[in-house]
Amino acid sequence: MKINYQRLKYILVDYFSALVSWMAFYSFRKLHVEPLKFGYEIPFEAEASFVAGLLIIPVFWLLLYFSVGYYKEVYRKSRLNEFGSTFFSVLSGVVLVFFFLILDDFVSSYRVYYQMFIFLFAVQFGLTYLLRLAVTIHTKMLILNGKIAFNVLLIGSEKKARETYNQLYERMKKAGNQIIGYITINGSNDSFSDIALAKLGGIDRIDKIIDEYNVKEVIIAIEASENKKIEEIISKLHFPGINIKAIPGMYDILTGRVKITSILDTPLIQINPSLIPVWQENLKFLLDLVIASIALILTLPLMIVIAVIIKFTSSGRVIYSHERIGRFGRPFRIYKFRSMFENAEANGPELSFPGDPRVTKFGRFLRNTKLDELPNFINVLKGELSVVGPRPERKFYIDQIMKRAPYFTHLLKVKPGITSWGQVKYGYAQNVDQMIERLKYDLIYLDNMSLFVDFKIIIYTIIILFRGRNF
């Protein structure tokens, strides 16, 4: 599957829709609105405003659709949901265009404003939805004909995997889902040759299996008595772009956790891969770039002074970097002002502690004021860090944490941050025990992620810094 190509098809039809809609609306103004105002026909001319609109308006619409997450999932679109999402996004966009570009027009009467609004909405929505629908229907035909398929992996016991396979096989095949096999969680060597369901290994091989078979969806099928294992399973599924579902028990049904997307579908629990709405995720990314850019510009003179002092008070590099683990387990190099003597970790990773002799005199000031972390904003601009998110750790410590707290992998679902709820509530950890203790605060953050919570964490971080608390 060429996901980028599929996404490009939607982008192109949206661009074409926006372009034609603006041309139609501009013609409507020239041929209908302005003659009503002036009392005579106005010749259609490609004025500067018309050309500017052709360049700017389509880009505006693409940014709007991107911000609401329309291009995030380009294969599994519901025609009914697509109607609703297109309707509300176009309505929002028309309101913005109307109030910023059209409301100051001189018209013969206020009823003309309503006519312009309705005309722009009708053309923009009608053309956008029809072209999107054409792409969606064509994609569904390719799926039904087997030209597009999504590899599905079952995880669970042999008995439950067999039942799930029998229940879902025909329905999933029509939806383009191809069950490639199952992973056992109880170590049995049984296999199902009668239904061609291949056993691919144990839960310890899940990362290799997902990568080798290009798995796009995982269905967890476990016995009711094995529910305690679901935590271990989900902890290992921190891969990007993986759709995770689970077979529900009666408790899940009674508590309303089971959601269906089609009347004919087998009921499954959708384990939400996105912790916050897509529009908030995109806005968070945009705010990260804005905040990081402003912070680097405003603190540039200060960082130059810090760099000079570091250079003249101790030998070695000004900027210190080492590898941390980011979102989805991807390593990156984090940048900080050097606050320790050069080669302070020659014997391996070692956490700092109060009175640590490896910290320079000026470095202690930098650490207490958090000025050593100003270069972190470079990582934010590179997309490796967010302003707010769980603290990134080194693999050396993650391996130790995982032995005692395997649910740490939940933190890998999001970008790590410069500051976090764990930092605000707990502070720096001086050993693995404290890292695990701080972990619960970052897990609470994941359960309550929102832009509002991020703003609160930023405010509390600033307050703590001004109070001089070492966190």
Protein Blocks (a to p, Z undefined) as FASTA:
>chain_A
ZZklmmmmmmmmmmmmmmmmmmmmmmmmmmmmmmmmnopacdddddfklmmmmmmmmmmm
mmmmmmnommmpmmlccfklmmmmmmmmmmmmmmmmmmmmmmmpccfbfklmmmmmmmmm
mmmmmmmmmmmmmmmmmmmmmmmnopaccddddeddfklmmmmmmmmmmmmmmnopacfb
dcdfklpabdcfknopacfbdfklmmmmmmmnopabdcddddfklmmmmmmmmmmmmcgh
iacdddddfklmmnopaccfbfkbccdddddfbfbdfklmmmmmmmmmmmmmmmmmmmmm
mmmmmmmmmmmmogcdfbdcdddddehhiacddddddfbdehklmnopcdddehiakbcf
klmmmmmnommmmmmmmmmmnopacfbdcddddfklmmmmmmmmmmlmmmmmpccdfbdf
klmmnopcfbfklmmmmmmmmmmmmmmgcfklmmmmmmmmmmmmmnopaZZ
